Amino acid sequence: MTITTTGLFLLAAVGLAIWFKKDSSFRKREVLAVSLFWILVIATPWGGAGVSKIQNMLGGGVQAASATVNSVSSK
């Protein structure tokens, strides 16, 4: 299983939304600045390589967990 770039972006957006919702001192300008920062980070070649590494780590972890569950449940 591989998480898509859109899925990773949505996961980060949800995390930021929860963080900003809990912090009553944030400003809308800060939300825009942080969002644009993450969009630009993902849009650069270095950001794309980082996203690829994260996708591989998450996908590998899910595959390992799935294999463990399948081997335990088959016993």
C-alpha positions as CSV (number, residue, x, y, z in Angstrom):
1,M,0.0,0.0,0.0
2,T,1.3,3.4,-0.9
3,I,-0.1,6.7,0.4
4,T,-0.6,9.2,-2.4
5,T,0.8,12.7,-2.3
6,T,-2.7,14.0,-2.1
7,G,-3.4,11.7,0.9
8,L,-0.2,12.8,2.6
9,F,-1.1,16.5,2.0
10,L,-4.6,15.9,3.4
11,L,-3.2,14.2,6.5
12,A,-0.9,17.2,7.1
13,A,-3.8,19.6,6.5
14,V,-6.0,17.8,9.0
15,G,-3.2,17.8,11.6
16,L,-2.7,21.6,11.0
17,A,-6.4,22.2,11.3
18,I,-6.6,20.3,14.6
19,W,-3.6,22.2,15.9
20,F,-5.0,25.6,14.8
21,K,-8.4,24.8,16.2
22,K,-6.9,24.0,19.7
23,D,-4.7,27.1,19.7
24,S,-7.0,30.1,20.1
25,S,-4.1,32.6,19.4
26,F,-3.6,31.8,15.7
27,R,-4.3,34.2,12.9
28,K,-5.7,33.4,9.5
29,R,-2.6,34.9,7.9
30,E,-0.6,32.2,9.8
31,V,-2.7,29.5,8.3
32,L,-2.2,30.8,4.8
33,A,1.6,31.1,5.4
34,V,2.0,27.6,6.7
35,S,-0.2,26.1,4.0
36,L,1.7,27.8,1.2
37,F,5.0,26.7,2.8
38,W,3.9,23.1,2.8
39,I,2.6,23.3,-0.8
40,L,5.9,24.8,-1.9
41,V,7.9,22.2,0.0
42,I,6.0,19.4,-1.7
43,A,6.2,21.1,-5.1
44,T,10.0,21.3,-5.2
45,P,12.2,18.4,-6.4
46,W,13.7,18.0,-2.9
47,G,10.2,18.0,-1.4
48,G,9.1,15.4,-3.9
49,A,12.0,13.1,-2.9
50,G,11.0,13.6,0.7
51,V,7.4,12.7,0.0
52,S,8.6,9.6,-1.9
53,K,10.6,8.5,1.2
54,I,7.7,9.1,3.5
55,Q,5.4,7.1,1.1
56,N,7.9,4.2,1.1
57,M,8.2,4.2,4.9
58,L,4.5,4.3,5.5
59,G,3.8,1.7,2.8
60,G,6.5,-0.6,4.2
61,G,5.1,-0.3,7.7
62,V,1.6,-1.1,6.6
63,Q,2.8,-4.1,4.6
64,A,4.8,-5.4,7.6
65,A,1.8,-4.9,10.0
66,S,-0.5,-6.6,7.5
67,A,1.9,-9.6,7.2
68,T,2.2,-9.9,10.9
69,V,-1.6,-9.9,11.4
70,N,-2.0,-12.5,8.6
71,S,0.6,-14.8,10.1
72,V,-0.8,-14.5,13.6
73,S,-4.4,-15.1,12.5
74,S,-3.5,-18.1,10.4
75,K,-2.1,-20.0,13.5
